[in-house]
C-alpha cells in the first residue's frame, strides 16, 4: 500500500505521495480529519464553508470555528446543529468575498451540479492563504459511477429503499439526489483546475462506497471472490474501470 501525502504547516503545501486506497470510508475520513485538524488548530477563529451542508458537519472543528452552511434542502440544513449561519440557496447562486474561508468542504456534492467547474473556480477564489479545500466525489472510472450514469434517478431511489433498506430515501432531507457526473469531477481534471488557480493537493485517496460494500456483502461477494471480481473488471476494461476504488477524495491547500 502506498503512503498518503502529508500536510504541511508551512506556507507551501507538499506534493502528495501516490494516491492511497483505504480499506473503509471511515479510514479515509480519519486521514482527512487529521489534515484538517493540523491546519485549523493553528488558526484563531477559523471560518468554514460547508458547501452542500446537509444534516451534519463532516469534520470535527475547533470550538471557535464559524461555520457557514449552504444547501438547497431546507429539511436537511435545519438539522445541522453545528452551523452558525444557514444559507438556503443553490451553490451556484451563493456569493462570498475572496479569501474568506480557512476551510471549504464539499462532500458528495459536485456530482449533483450542472457546472462543477464553476464551483471549483469559486472555491479557489474563496480560500484564504494557507486554507484548505476538501472534495469527495465518485470516481468516474469506477463501475459504480458507470451504473449510476446509465440508470435513471428513480432507479437510485428504488435501490436505496428496497434493496439497501433506506425507507426514507428520496424524501425531503434524504438522498439520493439527481446526479450529473460531469467529466470535470474526474480526479485529474478536478485537481488540475485547482492547481491552475493556486491550490496544490496535499492529500489524495480512493476508497469503496459503503453502500456498494453493503450490497456486495448481501451477494456474498467478499474476500477472494471480490478480489477476483475486481481484477477481472480491470482486465476486461483494459484498465479503464475499477470496481473497488469507487470514490475519490482530495485535500488541496492555497499556496
N, C-alpha and C positions, 0 to 999 in steps of 0.2 A: 504494500500500500504506500502510496506516495505521501510525502509530508505536506501539511497545509501551509499556506503562506501565513506569515506572522505580521501583526500590525506593528506600527512604529509610532512612538510618541513625538518624533521629530517633525520638522516641517515638510520633509519629503517622504512620501509613502514608499515602502519597499515593494518591489515587484513580487507577486505571489509565486509560490512554487507550483508544481503540476497540480491540476485540479484533484482534489481528494474525493473519493467515493465513500460516503458514510453508510454505516450499516442500517441506521434508522433515521427518520426525520428528527427525532429528539436529539440524536448525536450532532446532527448538522446545526440545529438550533442552539445547542450549548456552545458549540465552537464560535458561532456568530455572536452570541451573547458575550463571550469573553472579549472579542474585538470591540464591541460597543462599550462595555464596561471600562476597558483600558483607556478609551478616548474620553468618555463623558465624565469620569470621576476626576479628571484633571481640569474640568471646566466649571465655572461658577454659574449657576442658574442657566443651564443649557436649554435651548429651545428645540423642540422636537416636532416634526410634522409626521403624522400618521396618514399617509396617502392611501385612502381606502381603509378607514379605521376599523370598521366592523364592530363586533361586540366586545372586543378586548384588545388591549395594547399588547403587541407581540413580544416585547422585551422588558426586563426589569430595568427601571430607570432611576436615576438619583431622585431623592425625595423633593429636591428643589427644582426639578425639571419642569418647564412649562410646556404642556403637550397640546398641540392643535390637531384635531381630527377632522378629516374631510371625507364625506361619504354621501351617496345618494339614497341609501337605505335608512330611513328615519327610525324604523323599529330597532335596527342593529346599533346605530350610533348612540341612541339614548341609553342603551345598556352598558356602554363602555364607561365605566366609572373612573378610569384614570385620566380622562380628558379634562383639561382646563378650559378648552374652547371647542365647541362643536360647530362645524360648518356643513350645513346640508346643501350640497351642490355637487355637480359633476366636476371632476378634477380638471377637465379642460376649461372650465369656466372660473376656476379659482385663481386668484392673483395674490402674490406676496412680494415684498421688497427683495432685491438682490442680497445674497449673503445673509439671509435672515434666520437660517436654521443650522444647528450644530449636528443634527441627525435627521435624516429623512428615511422612513421605512415604507416600502411598497411591497407588501407580501401577498402574492397571488392577486394582482390587480391588472397588470399590463396586458395580460392575455384576454381581458374583457373589454378593452377600449379600442376605438376605431383607429386612433393615431398614437400609438405608444411612443413613436419618435418625438412627437411634440412634447410629451410629458418628460421624456428623458432630457430634452433641452431645458425645460423649465426647472427640473430638479437640479441640474447642473448650475443654473443661474442662482437658485435659492440657497445653495450650500455655502456655508461660511468657510473661510480659510481653515484648513485642518479638519473640517467637518466630514461626516460620513453619509453615504447613501447605501441603503441595504435593499437589494432587489431579490425576490424569489419568483420564479416563473416556471411553467412546464418546459421541459427540454423538447424542442420541436423535432429533434431527431430520435424521439422515443416512440415505441408502439402505442403507448397511452395517448400521446398527442395526436398521432395519426388517426386513431379510432375516434378521438374527440372531435377532430376536424371533420371527419367523414359522416358523423351522425348528428341528428337534429337535437336542439335543446330539450325537446320533450322526452327524448330517449334518456338524456342525462338525468332528468328529474325522476323518471320511472326507475332507472337503475339504482339511484340512491335510496328511493323509498322502498322498493320491493325486493331488491337484491341485497343491498347493504343494510337495510333496516332503518334508515333515517326518515321517519314518518313525516317530519316537518319540512323535508326537502322541497325547495321551490316556493315556499310560502314566505311572506314578508319577514325579514330578519334571518333568513336561512338560505344558503346556497342550494343548488348551483345557480350561477348567473350565466347569461348567454356569453359564449366565447367567440373571439375573433381570431386569436393565434396568428397575428401578423408576423411576417418574417423579421421585422425589426426587433423582436424579442429573442431571436436566436443568440446564443452566447457571444459569438464573435461580433455580430452586428451591435448588440447591446453594449458590450464593453468598449468596442471601438468608437462608438458615438460619444460615450462618456470621456474616453481618453482624449478625443479631439477637442473636448471642452474643458480640459484641465483637471480631470479626476483620474486617478490611477487605481486599479484593483489591488487591494491588499489581501484579499481572501477570495477563493473560488472553490466551489464544491458541487458534487452531484449526490443525490440520494433518491430512494424509491418512495413514491407516494404511499401514504398509509392506507388509503382506500384500495389501491392496487394490491398491497400486501394482504389485506383482509379478504379480497376476492380470490386471489390465487390460493390462499390457505384453505378456503372453502372447497376449492377444487383439488386440494392436496398436492398443489404444485409447489413443493418446498424442497429444501436440501439439494441433493444431487440432481433431482429431476428439474428443479428450477434453474440450476446452473447450466444444465444441458440445454434447456429451452432458450436461455439467454445466449449461449454460444451459437445455437442454430440460427437465431434471429440475426445475429451479427454476420454470420457467414452467408445466409440466404439473401441478405440485403447488400452484400458486398461492402459491409462496414458502414452503411448509411444509417442504419437503425440500431437502437439499443433498447432492450426490454427492461433492464434493471435500473438504469440511470434515467429515471423518468422526470426528475426535477433538477433545476439549476438554481444555485444561489451565489450571489456575488456581493462583496462589500467593496466600495470604492471610497477614496479619500481625496478631498480637494488639496491640491498642491499649494 
